[in-house]
Amino acid sequence: MISVELRERARTINHTLAARSEMIVTAESCTGGLISAALTDVPGSSEAVFGGFVAYHNRAKIEMIGVPAELIEKHGAVSEPVVRAMAEGALKTAGVAIAIAVTGVAGPGGGTEDKPVGLVHFGCATKAGTSVHERRFGDLGRQGIREATVGVALDIVLECLGVQSP
């Protein structure tokens, strides 16, 4: 279930993109499609949402959106270089105006000292360039981390679009 707050952010994104005759694509790992779900929860979203890639497995990142295997080998799937490549690969593959990508450690296991549970990397790509962000949510529990990630991702998209969050 998408919260009212997330739905309003998604509505603002969709209306902004539709008014500009532009579309968004997602490239999601740790959220498993929740960002796309939030965006498509808004009626009329087909005017703004191209679709999404749930690139959960490393091979999916490589084969679906063109993340170089060497980046994953060198930096790990949860890293700034990989999220940048995910965003840029999704943007190129879809041929749309904006892409948002996320990769992180949602837990409860899988964390390390360097990459603890709650670490999430975000990438937002447009034709003008790519911005990357990192958040350390802490161990909010798997669902808490995934939901917090969706909220931050939508805020980053709004920022990339130059629009105030509702």
C-alpha positions in Angstrom: 0.0 0.0 0.0 1.4 3.4 -1.0 1.2 6.1 1.6 -0.7 9.3 0.9 2.6 11.2 1.2 4.4 9.0 -1.3 1.4 9.2 -3.7 1.5 13.0 -3.6 5.2 13.0 -4.5 4.6 10.5 -7.3 1.6 12.6 -8.6 3.8 15.7 -8.7 6.5 13.8 -10.6 4.0 12.3 -13.1 2.2 15.6 -13.7 5.4 17.5 -14.2 6.7 14.9 -16.7 3.4 14.7 -18.5 3.3 18.5 -18.8 6.8 18.4 -20.4 5.9 15.4 -22.6 8.7 13.5 -20.9 8.9 10.1 -19.2 10.8 8.3 -16.4 12.3 4.9 -16.1 13.4 3.1 -12.9 16.3 0.7 -12.3 15.7 -0.9 -8.9 17.6 -3.5 -6.9 16.8 -3.4 -3.2 13.3 -2.0 -3.7 12.3 -4.7 -6.1 9.9 -2.4 -8.1 8.4 -0.3 -5.3 9.4 3.0 -6.9 7.6 2.0 -10.1 4.7 0.9 -7.9 4.5 4.3 -6.3 4.7 6.1 -9.6 2.1 3.9 -11.3 -0.3 4.1 -8.3 -1.3 7.5 -9.7 -4.1 7.5 -12.2 -2.8 8.6 -15.7 0.7 7.5 -14.9 1.1 6.0 -18.4 1.6 9.5 -19.6 4.8 9.8 -17.6 6.1 6.3 -16.6 7.9 4.4 -19.3 8.5 1.4 -17.1 11.1 -0.1 -14.8 13.9 -2.6 -14.5 14.0 -4.7 -11.5 17.7 -5.6 -11.7 18.0 -7.4 -8.5 20.6 -10.0 -9.4 24.0 -8.8 -10.6 23.5 -10.6 -13.9 20.3 -8.6 -14.4 22.2 -5.4 -13.9 24.7 -6.4 -16.5 22.3 -8.0 -19.1 19.2 -5.7 -18.8 20.8 -2.3 -18.4 24.4 -2.7 -19.4 26.2 -2.3 -16.1 29.8 -3.3 -16.8 30.6 -6.5 -14.9 34.0 -5.0 -14.0 32.3 -2.3 -12.0 30.4 -4.9 -9.9 33.5 -7.0 -9.5 35.7 -4.0 -8.4 33.2 -2.0 -6.3 30.4 -4.4 -5.4 26.7 -4.1 -6.4 26.1 -1.6 -3.6 28.3 1.2 -4.7 28.3 4.7 -6.3 29.9 3.5 -9.6 27.3 0.7 -10.0 24.3 2.9 -9.2 25.6 5.6 -11.6 25.9 2.9 -14.3 22.4 1.6 -13.5 20.9 5.0 -13.9 22.8 5.8 -17.1 22.1 2.3 -18.5 18.4 2.6 -17.8 18.2 6.0 -19.3 20.0 4.9 -22.5 18.0 1.6 -22.8 14.7 3.3 -22.4 15.5 6.5 -24.3 13.5 8.7 -21.9 14.2 12.0 -20.1 15.0 10.8 -16.6 16.0 7.6 -14.8 16.2 6.8 -11.1 18.2 3.9 -9.8 18.7 2.4 -6.4 20.9 -0.4 -5.0 21.4 -1.2 -1.3 21.5 -3.6 1.6 17.9 -4.0 2.9 18.7 -6.8 5.3 18.2 -8.5 7.6 21.5 -10.1 6.5 24.0 -9.3 3.8 25.6 -6.3 5.6 29.3 -5.9 6.2 31.3 -3.3 8.2 31.9 -1.3 5.0 28.4 -1.8 3.6 26.0 -2.2 6.6 22.3 -3.0 6.5 20.5 0.2 5.6 23.2 1.5 3.2 21.5 2.6 -0.1 23.0 4.3 -3.2 20.8 6.4 -5.4 21.5 7.6 -9.0 19.4 10.0 -11.0 20.3 10.4 -14.7 19.1 12.9 -17.2 20.5 14.1 -20.5 22.2 16.8 -18.6 24.1 14.4 -16.4 23.9 12.0 -13.4 23.8 12.8 -9.7 24.5 10.2 -7.1 23.6 10.1 -3.4 24.2 7.8 -0.5 22.0 7.3 2.5 22.7 5.2 5.6 19.2 4.6 7.1 20.5 2.2 9.8 18.7 -1.0 10.4 15.1 0.0 10.1 14.1 -3.5 9.2 13.8 -4.7 5.6 10.5 -3.1 4.9 11.4 0.1 6.7 14.6 0.5 4.6 12.7 -0.3 1.3 10.0 2.3 2.1 12.5 4.9 3.2 14.4 4.3 -0.1 11.3 4.9 -2.1 10.7 8.3 -0.3 14.2 9.4 -0.9 14.2 8.3 -4.5 11.0 10.3 -5.2 12.6 13.3 -3.5 15.7 13.0 -5.7 13.6 12.8 -8.8 11.7 15.9 -7.8 15.1 17.7 -7.2 16.4 16.6 -10.6 13.2 17.9 -12.2 13.6 21.2 -10.4 10.3 20.8 -8.6 9.4 21.4 -4.9 8.3 18.4 -3.0 4.6 18.6 -2.1 
